[in-house]
Every structure is written in structure tokens, then in C-alpha cells.
Amino acid sequence: MRSNFYIQDFFQAVPSDYFHGKEGIFIVDTFDPISYKLVKNHLCQNIVFHHKNFDEVTKDWIESEFQNLGFFNQNDHFFIHQADRIKIDLLRLIVQLQITGRVIVLSFDGSLDLIKKLEKDSQLTSLIIDPPRFWETQKLLEFCFQHFRLSLTHEAKEWMMNFIPADFFSYYNSCAILDLNFQHEKKIERLDVETVLKKEKFDQFELAQLFCRKKMKDFTARLLEVETSFEHYRSLFNFMQSHLIKVKDPSYLKSKPKLSQYDKDIQQFHQVWRQDELLKWIEFFNNLEILAKKKDTSLHQKVQHLHAKLINP
């Protein structure tokens, strides 16, 4: 039997005494180191496990522990870490064991294909923690606030949504920093957040607005104030090209029954930009995207040079 959960739902759906009174083979599959840590700690609260790493699992150990039962070891529960790295023949041997009166947990790391293979050979109970859906990042961030018992103002939450990468690892670590610095604060303000956290993600629409309104100094200043990855740079420069192509040729809007504010801005920007200017900047952002794909450190130098040129023309 397989049960799937998202991390923000798992702890309400699965109690910490989940293994109480249970027996047999269980698989726990998580999607990153943070989710693994939280899920493991939750499930191990009310049961004493003997912990084994994958490289400690051998045929001899399986035989002595489960097939040739001794007087002292027949009730021990085991939690096996990185079990997806165990050789497949040994895994099949484990999942086919007839376990009574105790629990074996095989901890996997995003190995759904392997789990499907094992499920064909045996009756397993699998608890699968799925990666967050990209449209539920706000729920993910709220889960991290609740986990650390943090209370933030609306403005502080908005800042984190805008400038912290939308993944569980980044949200969790950012909240850990807030907890370390403001654990006694009743309400964490935006200024508090800005004081201890770095901007790691671009607000793409804000940057596009600044650029198309020809506020170039503000645009490059925003680029320089964010400490982020090459992948986030690549995503931004790809977005800027797409945005400027729409500004260059907004004819696609004719087929839309109703225009959004973004669409109306595209129409407005089309009136203030020359075609040759847009072509030049589209090529410029394309070159920056190529540098980001290559993880070329000269990317930062080019942005700094452009900013310096705008400040001192």
C-alpha cells in the first residue's frame, strides 16, 4: 500500500506514534535532506530503532538478524538509511522477509521507480513525501513559519516570497535564521527580515518594469544587490528576452478578449521604444543568458560594468 503526502500535510496525516502496534516492512521516501530529517525525527519519536547505514546491510546480516533468529534480537526495530543504495538483490531479499512483531523502515531518497519494482515482489507499506508543487510555494513557506513558530507581518512574508528561492531547502534555512535571531519577537517585521536575510531571487516583473521605463540605473542596481545562483540569472535573462520580444511586437494581444495590466504595460512600452533599441537589448540579454548557462563569472563583471557606465556616462 502506498500513501503520498506533501510535506506541509504529512505531519497532520501521520501521527508520531504511527508505528505503534505495527509490524512488517515500510518504505519512507523523501525528496531532499530537510524533508528527510523532519520526517525521520517525527516517525522515530515513539519507537526505539536501531539505525543502520546502507553499507552495513549484507546478506550475512540479513540471515543472522531475520532468518536465523536468536533469543536476543527477535524484537529489534531497524531504520535503514539510504536504503536505495543497497544492491537490488539484497533489497528484494529484505522486502520478501516475513516480519512479525517488529518494524523495518527502508529510507529512500526520491526513488519512486525503485519502489515500484519492489512493490511488484512484495506487500509493502510506502510513505512517499512528494516534492512541493510550484504553485503551492506560499503553503510551503507557511509550513516553515509554523514549524519554527514564527509570526511575521504581511510585508515580511511578501519580502520572503519575492526574494527567497521557492524551494523547501531555502525556505527552511531562512526560517531557521529568523528563529535564531528573533525567537523572542512577537511579530517579525520586514526590516527585521531584510537585516538578516540576503536577497537570493529576482522580482522579474519589477525588474522588467524598471527596464522598460528606462530606469536603467535602478535596474542594474537591483541586479547587483541580489546574491543568487547562475540558474536564477539564466531564468531572469530568458524572461527579459521574452518580455522585450512582446514589447517589440505586441500583435499577439489582438487575440486576447481582455487585457491584463501586464498586457496594457506591454502596449505602453511599445510606444516608447525604438525597434533597433529593443533588438540591441534582446541580444544583450541573450549573451548574458549564455554566460549564466556556462556559469561564467564574467557575467557579474558585465553587469557591474554596465551599472558603472550608467552612473558615469
C-alpha positions in Angstrom: 0.0 0.0 0.0 1.3 3.4 -1.0 0.4 6.7 0.6 1.5 10.1 -0.9 1.9 13.3 1.0 3.2 16.8 0.6 5.4 17.9 3.4 3.0 20.6 4.7 0.3 17.9 5.1 2.4 14.9 6.3 2.6 15.7 10.0 -1.2 16.1 10.5 -1.9 13.0 8.4 0.7 10.7 10.0 0.9 10.8 13.9 4.3 10.4 15.6 3.1 7.1 17.1 2.4 5.8 13.6 4.5 2.6 14.1 2.9 1.7 17.4 1.4 -1.8 17.1 2.6 -2.2 13.5 4.9 -4.8 12.0 6.5 -5.5 8.7 8.5 -3.7 6.0 7.9 0.0 5.5 9.5 2.4 2.9 9.8 6.1 3.6 10.7 8.2 0.6 11.6 11.9 0.9 12.7 14.5 -1.6 15.5 16.4 0.0 17.8 16.4 3.1 15.5 18.7 5.1 12.3 16.7 4.4 14.2 13.5 5.3 15.4 15.0 8.7 11.9 16.2 9.7 10.1 13.0 8.7 12.7 10.8 10.3 12.6 12.7 13.6 8.8 12.7 13.6 8.5 8.9 13.0 11.2 8.0 15.5 9.7 9.8 18.5 7.7 7.0 20.0 9.7 3.9 19.0 13.3 2.8 19.6 15.0 2.0 16.3 18.4 0.5 15.7 19.9 2.7 12.9 21.8 1.1 10.0 23.5 2.7 7.1 23.1 1.1 3.6 26.7 -0.3 3.6 26.1 -2.2 6.8 23.3 -4.3 5.2 24.8 -7.5 4.0 23.4 -11.0 3.2 25.1 -12.3 6.4 23.5 -9.6 8.5 20.0 -10.3 7.0 20.4 -14.0 7.6 21.6 -13.6 11.2 19.1 -10.9 12.1 15.9 -12.1 10.4 16.3 -15.6 9.1 18.3 -17.4 11.9 16.5 -15.7 14.8 18.4 -15.6 18.1 16.9 -15.1 21.5 18.0 -11.5 21.9 17.4 -9.9 18.6 13.9 -11.0 17.5 12.1 -7.8 18.7 14.5 -5.1 17.5 13.2 -2.5 15.1 15.5 -1.2 12.4 15.7 2.1 10.4 18.0 1.7 7.4 19.3 4.9 5.9 20.0 5.4 2.2 18.4 2.0 1.5 18.0 2.9 -2.2 21.8 2.4 -2.4 21.6 -1.2 -1.3 22.1 -3.8 -4.1 18.8 -4.7 -5.7 19.1 -8.4 -4.9 19.6 -7.6 -1.2 16.6 -5.2 -1.2 14.4 -7.9 -2.8 15.6 -10.3 -0.1 14.6 -7.8 2.6 11.2 -6.9 1.3 10.3 -10.6 1.0 11.0 -11.3 4.7 8.1 -12.4 6.8 8.4 -9.9 9.7 6.3 -10.2 12.8 6.3 -8.2 16.0 8.7 -5.5 14.7 9.3 -2.9 12.0 11.9 -2.4 9.4 12.0 1.0 7.8 13.8 1.5 4.4 14.6 5.1 3.9 14.8 6.2 0.3 15.6 9.5 -1.4 13.3 10.2 -4.3 13.5 6.7 -5.7 9.9 6.1 -6.9 10.9 3.8 -9.9 12.8 1.5 -7.5 9.9 1.5 -5.1 7.6 0.4 -7.9 9.9 -2.5 -8.8 9.9 -3.7 -5.1 6.2 -3.4 -4.8 5.8 -5.9 -7.6 7.6 -8.5 -5.5 6.0 -8.0 -2.1 3.4 -6.3 0.1 5.0 -3.1 1.2 3.7 -0.1 3.0 5.2 3.1 1.4 5.0 6.6 2.8 6.0 8.9 -0.1 6.7 12.6 0.6 6.3 14.3 -2.8 8.3 17.4 -3.9 6.2 20.6 -3.4 4.1 21.7 -6.4 5.4 25.0 -7.8 2.0 26.8 -7.4 1.9 26.0 -3.7 5.1 27.7 -2.6 3.1 30.0 -0.2 1.8 27.0 1.6 5.3 25.6 1.8 6.6 28.9 3.3 3.7 29.0 5.8 4.5 25.5 6.9 8.1 26.6 7.7 6.7 29.5 9.7 4.5 27.1 11.7 7.4 24.6 12.2 9.6 27.3 13.8 6.6 29.0 15.5 7.4 32.3 13.7 4.9 35.2 13.4 5.6 37.6 10.5 3.9 40.7 9.3 2.3 40.6 5.8 5.0 42.8 4.5 7.8 40.5 5.9 6.1 37.4 4.3 5.8 39.3 0.9 9.5 40.1 1.0 10.4 36.4 1.5 8.1 35.3 -1.3 9.8 37.8 -3.6 13.4 37.3 -2.7 13.9 33.8 -1.3 14.1 31.0 -3.9 10.9 29.0 -3.8 12.2 25.7 -2.6 11.9 23.9 0.7 15.7 24.0 1.5 15.8 27.8 1.0 12.6 28.5 3.0 13.6 26.2 5.8 17.1 27.6 6.2 15.8 31.2 6.0 13.3 30.5 8.8 16.0 28.9 10.9 18.0 32.1 10.6 14.9 34.1 11.6 14.3 31.8 14.5 17.9 32.2 15.7 17.8 36.0 15.6 14.2 36.8 16.5 12.9 33.8 18.6 11.6 36.1 21.3 9.9 38.6 19.0 6.1 38.6 18.9 6.0 39.8 15.3 8.8 39.9 12.9 8.8 43.0 10.7 10.0 43.4 7.1 13.0 45.4 8.3 14.0 42.5 10.6 13.9 40.1 7.7 16.0 42.4 5.4 18.5 42.7 8.2 19.4 39.1 8.5 18.5 37.5 5.1 20.1 38.1 1.7 18.1 38.6 -1.4 18.6 35.5 -3.4 15.9 35.8 -6.1 14.9 38.5 -8.5 11.4 40.0 -8.7 11.3 39.6 -12.5 8.3 41.7 -13.1 9.6 44.6 -11.0 12.9 44.5 -13.0 11.0 44.4 -16.3 9.0 47.4 -15.3 12.2 49.3 -14.3 13.9 48.4 -17.5 11.0 49.3 -19.8 10.5 52.6 -18.1 14.2 53.2 -18.9 15.2 53.4 -15.2 18.4 51.7 -16.1 20.4 52.7 -13.0 17.7 51.3 -10.7 17.6 48.2 -12.9 21.3 47.4 -12.7 21.4 48.3 -9.0 18.7 45.7 -8.4 20.7 43.1 -10.3 23.8 43.8 -8.2 22.1 43.8 -4.8 20.9 40.2 -5.2 23.3 37.3 -4.3 21.9 34.4 -6.3 22.8 31.4 -8.4 23.6 31.2 -12.1 20.3 29.4 -12.6 18.3 32.4 -11.3 20.3 34.7 -13.5 19.6 32.5 -16.5 15.9 32.4 -15.7 15.8 36.2 -15.4 17.7 36.9 -18.7 15.5 34.4 -20.5 12.4 36.2 -19.1 13.8 39.6 -20.2 14.2 38.4 -23.8 10.7 37.1 -23.9 9.4 40.3 -22.3 11.2 42.6 -24.8 10.1 40.4 -27.8 6.5 41.1 -26.7 7.2 44.8 -26.4 8.7 44.8 -29.9 5.7 43.0 -31.4 2.6 43.2 -29.2 0.3 41.9 -32.1 -0.4 38.8 -30.0 -2.6 41.0 -27.8 -5.2 41.3 -30.6 -6.4 37.7 -30.0 -7.0 38.3 -26.3 -10.6 39.2 -25.3 -9.4 41.1 -22.2 -6.1 42.7 -21.4 -4.4 42.3 -18.1 -2.3 45.1 -16.5 0.8 43.4 -17.8 -0.7 43.4 -21.3 -1.5 47.1 -21.1 2.0 47.8 -19.9 3.4 46.0 -23.0 1.3 48.3 -25.2 2.5 51.3 -23.4 6.2 50.3 -23.6 5.8 49.5 -27.3 5.2 53.2 -27.9 8.4 54.4 -26.1 11.0 52.0 -27.5 12.6 52.0 -31.0 12.8 48.6 -32.7 16.6 48.9 -33.1 17.0 49.6 -29.4 14.9 46.5 -28.4 16.9 44.3 -30.8 20.2 45.5 -29.2 18.9 44.7 -25.7 17.4 41.4 -26.7 20.9 40.4 -28.0 22.5 41.7 -24.8 20.3 39.6 -22.5 20.8 36.6 -24.8 24.6 36.9 -24.3 24.1 37.2 -20.5 21.9 34.1 -20.5 24.7 32.2 -22.4 27.2 33.3 -19.7 24.8 32.1 -17.0 24.4 28.7 -18.6 28.2 28.4 -18.8 28.4 29.6 -15.1 30.9 32.1 -16.4 31.9 34.5 -13.6 32.5 37.3 -16.2 28.7 37.7 -16.1 28.9 39.7 -12.8 31.6 41.9 -14.3 29.5 42.7 -17.3 26.6 43.8 -15.1 28.9 45.8 -12.9 30.4 47.5 -16.0 27.0 48.4 -17.3 26.0 49.9 -14.0 29.2 51.9 -13.7 28.7 53.1 -17.3 25.2 54.3 -16.5 26.3 56.1 -13.3 29.2 57.8 -15.1 28.2 58.1 -18.8 
